[in-house]
Amino acid sequence: MARLASRALGPLGLATLGLVGALAATLALYRAGSAALEQALDARLRGAGESAALLLTDTLASPERLEALMRANALDGVYVVDRKLAVPADATGPARRRVDLLRTDPAGVEAALAGETRVGPGYAMGDLQVTVGYFPVRGGGGQVESVLVLEAGRAFSSARDSLRRALWGGVALSAVGALALALVAARWLRDERARREAAAKAARGEALTKMAAMAAHEIRNPLGVIRGTVELMRERSGAKLSERDKESLEDVLGEVERLRRLTEDLLDLSADRPLAAQRVSLSEVLEEAARATEAAFPGVTVRRSFAELPPVEGDAGRLRQVFANLLQNAAQAQGEGEVRLAAEPDGRSAVRVRVEDDGPGVPPEVRQRLFDLFVTGKANGTGLGLALCRRLVERHGGTVALVPEQRQGSTFEVRLPAAHQAR
């Protein structure tokens, strides 16, 4: 659990770091954009107010003129306040009234009457924040006679809302980016773990094959001595041996032959002994493997189904060993009955061969590792046959696989390149 937790901290840490960095950058950009927007809006309102205040110097303000000013600058309100805090003209309301102190800041009015322009937050209507500007309006003698008040709400708020939406969009993108980074990191850790496990597995397999090769070399010579001794005993004893003794000697020779084949398989797995490459009639190889299987398993019949097959390039003896192994595995799994052997061209560049049986099938727990060395689904199996089949087929440039089971039994498929495509 501790190891799993430490591995999980890697993607989580990267995701957190990425999220914090992205959020910090987003917030920094938002602050900079907000400051720039406020400066732009302030400058816009100041420009509109100061230019309008100059135009009102020699012309009396009228509701019509103020309304035109409001439309031209997309403002929410324009009105004039005199020194008595009365409203002589208003673009949106009645004139000749007292100023509304809920809308108007007396301090802003006093500052403008003193000749100072002032722009800042005014009042709020629900979620709408209104910015208000106070601009001095001078008379003919240059004295400030009234104050022009501009109210900017919807036009300014829409820009702020767009900026806030951009902020939340940036936050959402930051979260998505952090999640993607976590997924990538998790995938990388998983692939790296799988690579290390595969490397460790390959190292173990190499060590096992080296050990098996050493054992095979050491066993092969004593087997030859045992075989020669038993055959010499049988020849010298002749008629003195009873039928039971003769059967016992045959059993010994049979076991010696089985061990000899086992040592040959181990040597084939441990070293790439040269292939006797030539153009091979695959139909003949398959026919020989089928006859050998029927001879070894009298209760089993191999049903052949060969199309016109192109030749392949390879070692006929090793290919015969591959298909005999697959057929004999099928015969052992089925016990008796019919095993199916089918072959056909696979396009113009390859040949596909299938071996099918109606046995119990491959146990689910070994399917993924079926072609690994020393892995077997049989109680008395060595785990060498299928590993050797894959090694020999791959040396011929082909592939061998267990077809996903759709019914009872097992189906193995071998694919070999045709002679003109072989490597």
Disulfide bonds with the S-S distance in Angstrom:
none
